[in-house]
Amino acid sequence: MSTKHPITDWFVSSYSGPRNNTCVEVRFTGHGTEVRDTKNRAAGSLDFERGQWNSFVRNLPDNMA
């Protein structure tokens, strides 16, 4: 059985304040997570499978998660 997950809209990290213009945008897809540079959206995105993204987030230092 396959569960479909809709693609979400791009969003900016809550750690990025209104004056922080060096941030990335993230969105969740049916297969994982995409990440792109807010200042250069035309460059495309990095795509991570769900397990890769979860591993990345789990291994962030406590002050970054």
Distance bins in CASP14 RR format, pairs under 12 A and 6 or more apart:
PFRMAT RR
TARGET T0000
AUTHOR 0000-0000-0000
RMODE 2
METHOD distances of the structure
MODEL  1
2 30 0 0 0 0 1 0 0 0 0 0 0
2 31 0 0 0 0 0 1 0 0 0 0 0
3 30 0 0 0 0 1 0 0 0 0 0 0
3 31 0 0 0 0 0 1 0 0 0 0 0
3 50 0 0 0 0 0 1 0 0 0 0 0
4 29 0 0 0 0 0 1 0 0 0 0 0
4 30 1 0 0 1 0 0 0 0 0 0 0
4 31 0 0 0 0 0 1 0 0 0 0 0
5 27 0 0 0 0 0 1 0 0 0 0 0
5 28 1 0 0 1 0 0 0 0 0 0 0
5 29 1 0 0 1 0 0 0 0 0 0 0
5 30 1 0 1 0 0 0 0 0 0 0 0
5 31 0 0 0 0 1 0 0 0 0 0 0
5 32 0 0 0 0 1 0 0 0 0 0 0
5 33 0 0 0 0 0 1 0 0 0 0 0
5 50 0 0 0 0 1 0 0 0 0 0 0
6 27 0 0 0 0 0 1 0 0 0 0 0
6 28 0 0 0 0 1 0 0 0 0 0 0
6 29 0 0 0 0 1 0 0 0 0 0 0
6 30 1 0 0 1 0 0 0 0 0 0 0
6 31 0 0 0 0 0 1 0 0 0 0 0
7 26 0 0 0 0 0 1 0 0 0 0 0
7 27 1 0 0 1 0 0 0 0 0 0 0
7 28 1 0 0 1 0 0 0 0 0 0 0
7 29 1 0 1 0 0 0 0 0 0 0 0
7 30 1 0 0 1 0 0 0 0 0 0 0
7 31 0 0 0 0 1 0 0 0 0 0 0
7 32 0 0 0 0 1 0 0 0 0 0 0
7 33 0 0 0 0 0 1 0 0 0 0 0
7 34 0 0 0 0 1 0 0 0 0 0 0
7 45 0 0 0 0 0 1 0 0 0 0 0
7 47 0 0 0 0 0 1 0 0 0 0 0
8 25 0 0 0 0 0 1 0 0 0 0 0
8 26 0 0 0 0 1 0 0 0 0 0 0
8 27 1 0 1 0 0 0 0 0 0 0 0
8 28 1 0 1 0 0 0 0 0 0 0 0
8 29 1 0 0 1 0 0 0 0 0 0 0
8 30 0 0 0 0 1 0 0 0 0 0 0
8 32 0 0 0 0 0 1 0 0 0 0 0
8 33 0 0 0 0 1 0 0 0 0 0 0
8 34 0 0 0 0 1 0 0 0 0 0 0
9 25 0 0 0 0 1 0 0 0 0 0 0
9 26 0 0 0 0 0 1 0 0 0 0 0
9 27 1 0 0 1 0 0 0 0 0 0 0
9 28 0 0 0 0 1 0 0 0 0 0 0
9 29 0 0 0 0 0 1 0 0 0 0 0
9 34 0 0 0 0 0 1 0 0 0 0 0
10 23 0 0 0 0 0 1 0 0 0 0 0
10 24 0 0 0 0 1 0 0 0 0 0 0
10 25 1 0 1 0 0 0 0 0 0 0 0
10 26 1 0 0 1 0 0 0 0 0 0 0
10 27 1 0 1 0 0 0 0 0 0 0 0
10 28 0 0 0 0 1 0 0 0 0 0 0
10 29 0 0 0 0 0 1 0 0 0 0 0
10 33 0 0 0 0 0 1 0 0 0 0 0
10 34 0 0 0 0 1 0 0 0 0 0 0
10 35 0 0 0 0 1 0 0 0 0 0 0
10 36 1 0 0 1 0 0 0 0 0 0 0
10 37 0 0 0 0 0 1 0 0 0 0 0
10 38 0 0 0 0 1 0 0 0 0 0 0
10 41 0 0 0 0 1 0 0 0 0 0 0
10 44 0 0 0 0 0 1 0 0 0 0 0
10 45 0 0 0 0 1 0 0 0 0 0 0
11 23 0 0 0 0 0 1 0 0 0 0 0
11 24 0 0 0 0 0 1 0 0 0 0 0
11 25 1 0 0 1 0 0 0 0 0 0 0
11 26 1 0 0 1 0 0 0 0 0 0 0
11 27 1 0 0 1 0 0 0 0 0 0 0
11 28 0 0 0 0 1 0 0 0 0 0 0
11 33 0 0 0 0 0 1 0 0 0 0 0
11 34 0 0 0 0 0 1 0 0 0 0 0
11 35 0 0 0 0 0 1 0 0 0 0 0
11 36 0 0 0 0 0 1 0 0 0 0 0
11 38 0 0 0 0 0 1 0 0 0 0 0
12 18 0 0 0 0 0 1 0 0 0 0 0
12 20 0 0 0 0 1 0 0 0 0 0 0
12 21 0 0 0 0 0 1 0 0 0 0 0
12 22 0 0 0 0 0 1 0 0 0 0 0
12 23 1 0 1 0 0 0 0 0 0 0 0
12 24 1 0 0 1 0 0 0 0 0 0 0
12 25 1 0 1 0 0 0 0 0 0 0 0
12 26 1 0 0 1 0 0 0 0 0 0 0
12 27 0 0 0 0 0 1 0 0 0 0 0
12 35 0 0 0 0 0 1 0 0 0 0 0
12 36 0 0 0 0 0 1 0 0 0 0 0
12 37 0 0 0 0 0 1 0 0 0 0 0
12 38 1 0 0 1 0 0 0 0 0 0 0
12 39 0 0 0 0 0 1 0 0 0 0 0
12 41 0 0 0 0 0 1 0 0 0 0 0
13 20 0 0 0 0 1 0 0 0 0 0 0
13 22 0 0 0 0 0 1 0 0 0 0 0
13 23 1 0 1 0 0 0 0 0 0 0 0
13 24 1 0 0 1 0 0 0 0 0 0 0
13 25 0 0 0 0 1 0 0 0 0 0 0
13 26 1 0 0 1 0 0 0 0 0 0 0
13 35 0 0 0 0 0 1 0 0 0 0 0
13 38 0 0 0 0 1 0 0 0 0 0 0
13 57 0 0 0 0 0 1 0 0 0 0 0
13 60 0 0 0 0 0 1 0 0 0 0 0
13 64 0 0 0 0 1 0 0 0 0 0 0
13 65 0 0 0 0 0 1 0 0 0 0 0
14 20 0 0 0 0 0 1 0 0 0 0 0
14 23 0 0 0 0 0 1 0 0 0 0 0
14 26 0 0 0 0 0 1 0 0 0 0 0
14 64 0 0 0 0 0 1 0 0 0 0 0
14 65 0 0 0 0 0 1 0 0 0 0 0
15 22 0 0 0 0 0 1 0 0 0 0 0
15 23 1 0 0 1 0 0 0 0 0 0 0
15 24 0 0 0 0 0 1 0 0 0 0 0
15 26 0 0 0 0 0 1 0 0 0 0 0
15 60 0 0 0 0 0 1 0 0 0 0 0
15 63 0 0 0 0 0 1 0 0 0 0 0
15 64 1 0 0 1 0 0 0 0 0 0 0
15 65 0 0 0 0 1 0 0 0 0 0 0
16 22 0 0 0 0 1 0 0 0 0 0 0
16 23 1 1 0 0 0 0 0 0 0 0 0
16 24 0 0 0 0 1 0 0 0 0 0 0
16 25 0 0 0 0 1 0 0 0 0 0 0
16 26 0 0 0 0 0 1 0 0 0 0 0
16 38 0 0 0 0 1 0 0 0 0 0 0
16 39 0 0 0 0 0 1 0 0 0 0 0
17 23 1 0 0 1 0 0 0 0 0 0 0
17 38 0 0 0 0 0 1 0 0 0 0 0
20 38 0 0 0 0 1 0 0 0 0 0 0
20 39 0 0 0 0 0 1 0 0 0 0 0
21 37 0 0 0 0 0 1 0 0 0 0 0
21 38 1 0 0 1 0 0 0 0 0 0 0
21 39 1 0 0 1 0 0 0 0 0 0 0
21 40 0 0 0 0 0 1 0 0 0 0 0
22 37 0 0 0 0 1 0 0 0 0 0 0
22 38 0 0 0 0 1 0 0 0 0 0 0
22 39 1 0 0 1 0 0 0 0 0 0 0
22 40 0 0 0 0 0 1 0 0 0 0 0
23 35 0 0 0 0 0 1 0 0 0 0 0
23 36 0 0 0 0 0 1 0 0 0 0 0
23 37 0 0 0 0 1 0 0 0 0 0 0
23 38 1 0 1 0 0 0 0 0 0 0 0
23 39 0 0 0 0 1 0 0 0 0 0 0
23 40 0 0 0 0 0 1 0 0 0 0 0
24 33 0 0 0 0 0 1 0 0 0 0 0
24 34 0 0 0 0 0 1 0 0 0 0 0
24 35 1 0 1 0 0 0 0 0 0 0 0
24 36 1 0 0 1 0 0 0 0 0 0 0
24 37 1 0 0 1 0 0 0 0 0 0 0
24 38 1 0 0 1 0 0 0 0 0 0 0
24 39 0 0 0 0 1 0 0 0 0 0 0
24 40 0 0 0 0 0 1 0 0 0 0 0
24 41 0 0 0 0 0 1 0 0 0 0 0
24 43 0 0 0 0 0 1 0 0 0 0 0
24 44 0 0 0 0 0 1 0 0 0 0 0
24 45 0 0 0 0 1 0 0 0 0 0 0
24 46 0 0 0 0 1 0 0 0 0 0 0
25 33 0 0 0 0 0 1 0 0 0 0 0
25 34 0 0 0 0 1 0 0 0 0 0 0
25 35 1 0 0 1 0 0 0 0 0 0 0
25 36 1 0 1 0 0 0 0 0 0 0 0
25 37 1 0 0 1 0 0 0 0 0 0 0
25 38 1 0 1 0 0 0 0 0 0 0 0
25 39 0 0 0 0 0 1 0 0 0 0 0
25 40 0 0 0 0 0 1 0 0 0 0 0
25 41 1 0 0 1 0 0 0 0 0 0 0
25 43 0 0 0 0 0 1 0 0 0 0 0
25 44 0 0 0 0 0 1 0 0 0 0 0
25 45 0 0 0 0 1 0 0 0 0 0 0
25 46 0 0 0 0 0 1 0 0 0 0 0
26 32 0 0 0 0 0 1 0 0 0 0 0
26 33 1 0 0 1 0 0 0 0 0 0 0
26 34 1 0 0 1 0 0 0 0 0 0 0
26 35 1 0 1 0 0 0 0 0 0 0 0
26 36 0 0 0 0 1 0 0 0 0 0 0
26 37 0 0 0 0 0 1 0 0 0 0 0
26 38 0 0 0 0 0 1 0 0 0 0 0
26 45 0 0 0 0 1 0 0 0 0 0 0
26 46 0 0 0 0 0 1 0 0 0 0 0
26 47 0 0 0 0 0 1 0 0 0 0 0
26 48 0 0 0 0 1 0 0 0 0 0 0
26 53 0 0 0 0 1 0 0 0 0 0 0
26 56 0 0 0 0 0 1 0 0 0 0 0
26 57 0 0 0 0 0 1 0 0 0 0 0
27 33 1 0 0 1 0 0 0 0 0 0 0
27 34 1 0 1 0 0 0 0 0 0 0 0
27 35 0 0 0 0 1 0 0 0 0 0 0
27 36 0 0 0 0 1 0 0 0 0 0 0
27 41 0 0 0 0 0 1 0 0 0 0 0
27 45 0 0 0 0 1 0 0 0 0 0 0
27 46 0 0 0 0 0 1 0 0 0 0 0
27 47 0 0 0 0 0 1 0 0 0 0 0
27 48 0 0 0 0 0 1 0 0 0 0 0
27 53 0 0 0 0 0 1 0 0 0 0 0
28 34 0 0 0 0 1 0 0 0 0 0 0
28 35 0 0 0 0 0 1 0 0 0 0 0
28 47 0 0 0 0 0 1 0 0 0 0 0
28 48 0 0 0 0 0 1 0 0 0 0 0
28 49 0 0 0 0 0 1 0 0 0 0 0
28 50 0 0 0 0 1 0 0 0 0 0 0
28 53 0 0 0 0 1 0 0 0 0 0 0
28 54 0 0 0 0 0 1 0 0 0 0 0
28 57 0 0 0 0 0 1 0 0 0 0 0
29 35 0 0 0 0 0 1 0 0 0 0 0
29 45 0 0 0 0 1 0 0 0 0 0 0
29 47 1 0 0 1 0 0 0 0 0 0 0
29 48 0 0 0 0 1 0 0 0 0 0 0
29 49 0 0 0 0 0 1 0 0 0 0 0
29 50 0 0 0 0 1 0 0 0 0 0 0
29 53 0 0 0 0 0 1 0 0 0 0 0
30 47 0 0 0 0 0 1 0 0 0 0 0
30 48 0 0 0 0 0 1 0 0 0 0 0
30 49 0 0 0 0 0 1 0 0 0 0 0
30 50 0 0 0 0 1 0 0 0 0 0 0
30 53 0 0 0 0 0 1 0 0 0 0 0
31 47 1 0 0 1 0 0 0 0 0 0 0
31 48 0 0 0 0 1 0 0 0 0 0 0
31 49 1 0 0 1 0 0 0 0 0 0 0
31 50 1 0 0 1 0 0 0 0 0 0 0
31 51 0 0 0 0 0 1 0 0 0 0 0
31 52 0 0 0 0 0 1 0 0 0 0 0
31 53 0 0 0 0 0 1 0 0 0 0 0
32 45 0 0 0 0 0 1 0 0 0 0 0
32 46 0 0 0 0 0 1 0 0 0 0 0
32 47 1 0 0 1 0 0 0 0 0 0 0
32 48 1 0 0 1 0 0 0 0 0 0 0
32 49 1 0 1 0 0 0 0 0 0 0 0
32 50 1 0 1 0 0 0 0 0 0 0 0
32 51 1 0 0 1 0 0 0 0 0 0 0
32 52 0 0 0 0 1 0 0 0 0 0 0
32 53 1 0 1 0 0 0 0 0 0 0 0
32 54 0 0 0 0 1 0 0 0 0 0 0
32 56 0 0 0 0 0 1 0 0 0 0 0
32 57 0 0 0 0 0 1 0 0 0 0 0
33 45 0 0 0 0 1 0 0 0 0 0 0
33 46 0 0 0 0 1 0 0 0 0 0 0
33 47 1 0 0 1 0 0 0 0 0 0 0
33 48 1 0 1 0 0 0 0 0 0 0 0
33 49 0 0 0 0 1 0 0 0 0 0 0
33 50 1 0 0 1 0 0 0 0 0 0 0
33 51 0 0 0 0 1 0 0 0 0 0 0
33 52 0 0 0 0 1 0 0 0 0 0 0
33 53 1 0 1 0 0 0 0 0 0 0 0
33 54 0 0 0 0 1 0 0 0 0 0 0
33 55 0 0 0 0 0 1 0 0 0 0 0
33 56 0 0 0 0 1 0 0 0 0 0 0
33 57 0 0 0 0 1 0 0 0 0 0 0
34 41 0 0 0 0 0 1 0 0 0 0 0
34 44 0 0 0 0 1 0 0 0 0 0 0
34 45 1 0 1 0 0 0 0 0 0 0 0
34 46 1 0 0 1 0 0 0 0 0 0 0
34 47 1 0 1 0 0 0 0 0 0 0 0
34 48 1 0 0 1 0 0 0 0 0 0 0
34 49 0 0 0 0 0 1 0 0 0 0 0
34 50 0 0 0 0 0 1 0 0 0 0 0
34 52 0 0 0 0 0 1 0 0 0 0 0
34 53 0 0 0 0 1 0 0 0 0 0 0
35 41 0 0 0 0 0 1 0 0 0 0 0
35 43 0 0 0 0 0 1 0 0 0 0 0
35 44 0 0 0 0 1 0 0 0 0 0 0
35 45 1 0 1 0 0 0 0 0 0 0 0
35 46 1 0 1 0 0 0 0 0 0 0 0
35 47 0 0 0 0 1 0 0 0 0 0 0
35 48 1 0 0 1 0 0 0 0 0 0 0
35 52 0 0 0 0 0 1 0 0 0 0 0
35 53 0 0 0 0 1 0 0 0 0 0 0
35 56 0 0 0 0 1 0 0 0 0 0 0
35 57 0 0 0 0 0 1 0 0 0 0 0
36 42 0 0 0 0 1 0 0 0 0 0 0
36 43 1 0 0 1 0 0 0 0 0 0 0
36 44 1 0 1 0 0 0 0 0 0 0 0
36 45 1 1 0 0 0 0 0 0 0 0 0
36 46 1 0 0 1 0 0 0 0 0 0 0
36 47 0 0 0 0 1 0 0 0 0 0 0
36 48 0 0 0 0 0 1 0 0 0 0 0
37 43 1 0 0 1 0 0 0 0 0 0 0
37 44 0 0 0 0 1 0 0 0 0 0 0
37 45 0 0 0 0 1 0 0 0 0 0 0
37 46 0 0 0 0 1 0 0 0 0 0 0
38 44 0 0 0 0 0 1 0 0 0 0 0
38 45 0 0 0 0 0 1 0 0 0 0 0
46 52 0 0 0 0 0 1 0 0 0 0 0
46 53 0 0 0 0 0 1 0 0 0 0 0
46 56 0 0 0 0 0 1 0 0 0 0 0
47 53 0 0 0 0 1 0 0 0 0 0 0
48 54 0 0 0 0 1 0 0 0 0 0 0
48 55 0 0 0 0 1 0 0 0 0 0 0
48 56 1 0 0 1 0 0 0 0 0 0 0
48 57 0 0 0 0 1 0 0 0 0 0 0
49 55 0 0 0 0 1 0 0 0 0 0 0
49 56 0 0 0 0 0 1 0 0 0 0 0
50 56 0 0 0 0 0 1 0 0 0 0 0
50 57 0 0 0 0 0 1 0 0 0 0 0
51 57 0 0 0 0 1 0 0 0 0 0 0
51 58 0 0 0 0 1 0 0 0 0 0 0
51 59 0 0 0 0 0 1 0 0 0 0 0
52 58 0 0 0 0 0 1 0 0 0 0 0
52 59 0 0 0 0 0 1 0 0 0 0 0
53 59 0 0 0 0 0 1 0 0 0 0 0
53 60 0 0 0 0 0 1 0 0 0 0 0
54 60 0 0 0 0 0 1 0 0 0 0 0
54 65 0 0 0 0 0 1 0 0 0 0 0
56 64 0 0 0 0 0 1 0 0 0 0 0
56 65 0 0 0 0 0 1 0 0 0 0 0
57 64 0 0 0 0 1 0 0 0 0 0 0
57 65 1 0 0 1 0 0 0 0 0 0 0
58 64 0 0 0 0 0 1 0 0 0 0 0
58 65 0 0 0 0 1 0 0 0 0 0 0
59 65 0 0 0 0 1 0 0 0 0 0 0
END
